[in-house]
Amino acid sequence: MAYQTKDYSHLIGMEGFSETLLKNHFTLYSGYVTNANKVTDGLTALAKEGKAATPQFAEMKRRLGWEFNGMRLHEYYFENLGGDGKLDPSGKLAIALAEQWGSVEMWEADFRATATMRGIGWTVLYLDAITGQLLNVWINEHDVGHPAGCKPLLVLDVFEHAFLTDYGLKRPDYIEAFFRHIDWTEVEKRLS
C-alpha cells in the first residue's frame, strides 16, 4: 500500500506562517512521502529477488527510518496546527501536564527551552505508554532519538526550513507563532 501525501492547504493564511513558507514545507513533506514509497518498493523488489542479505538492502532498510519518520513527523506537525492555541485547562492533557510539571506554564517553559536548544531537529511531547509519564524530547534526526514505546502528542519542527523564510534566525518568534496556532483538540485526541 503506497503512502499518500495529505493535503494541508487549509493552513495557508494562518497568521505567522507565510504562504511561501507553508508551500515550501508542504513540498518538502511530499518528498518524504515519495521517498518512503520508493524505499519501501525497493526493499520489496530486493527481497523478491533474493537480495535481502545485500549491502544495498541494508542501506535501503536504514534509509527507511529517515524517510518514513520525515513523512510521519511532518503529518503530526501539520495536524497539530490550525487551532486557536488555547488549551482547555479542565481537559485531560492540561491536568496531566500540571500534575507532572507543577503547572501547564512550567511544562510550556520546558517545551520552549527544549525547542530553542542549539541544533536542528524536532521537539516532541511524548506519552510513555508504559508509565503514562509525559516527556519533552529533543530529536536531532528523524530516525534517531525517539524514546521506545512512546507516542508523539505534540510535534514541533525546528529544522531551519520550518522558520527561516519568515523568521530568519529568530526561532523563538517562530515558536511563539506555533503556540498561537496549536490545535489542542488534535493533541488531546492523541493522548487517548
C-alpha positions, 0 to 999 in steps of 0.5 A: 500500500503506497503512502499518500501525501495529505493535503494541508492547504487549509493552513495557508493564511494562518497568521505567522506562517507565510504562504511561501513558507507553508508551500515550501514545507508542504513540498518538502513533506511530499518528498518524504512521502515519495521517498518512503514509497520508493524505499519501501518498493525497493526493499520489496523488489530486493527481497523478491529477488533474493537480495535481502542479505545485500549491502544495498538492502541494508542501506535501503532498510536504514534509509527507511527510518529517515524517510518514513519518520520525515513523512510521519513527523511532518503529518503530526506537525501539520495536524497539530496546527490550525487551532486557536492555541488555547488549551482547555485547562479542565481537559485531560492533557492540561491536568496531566501536564500540571500534575507532572510539571507543577503547572501547564506554564512550567511544562510550556517553559520546558517545551520552549527551552527544549525547542530553542536548544542549539541544533536542528531537529524536532521537539516532541511531547511524548506519552510513555505508554508504559508509565503514562509519564509525559516527556519533552524530547529533543530529536536531532534526526528523524530516525534517531532519538525517539524514546521506545514505546512512546507516542508523539502528542505534540510535534514541533519542527525546528529544522531551519526550513520550518522558520527561516523564510519568515523568521530568519534566525529568530526561532523563538518568534517562530515558536511563539507563532506555533503556540498561537496556532496549536490545535489542542483538540488534535493533541488531546485526541492523541493522548487517548 
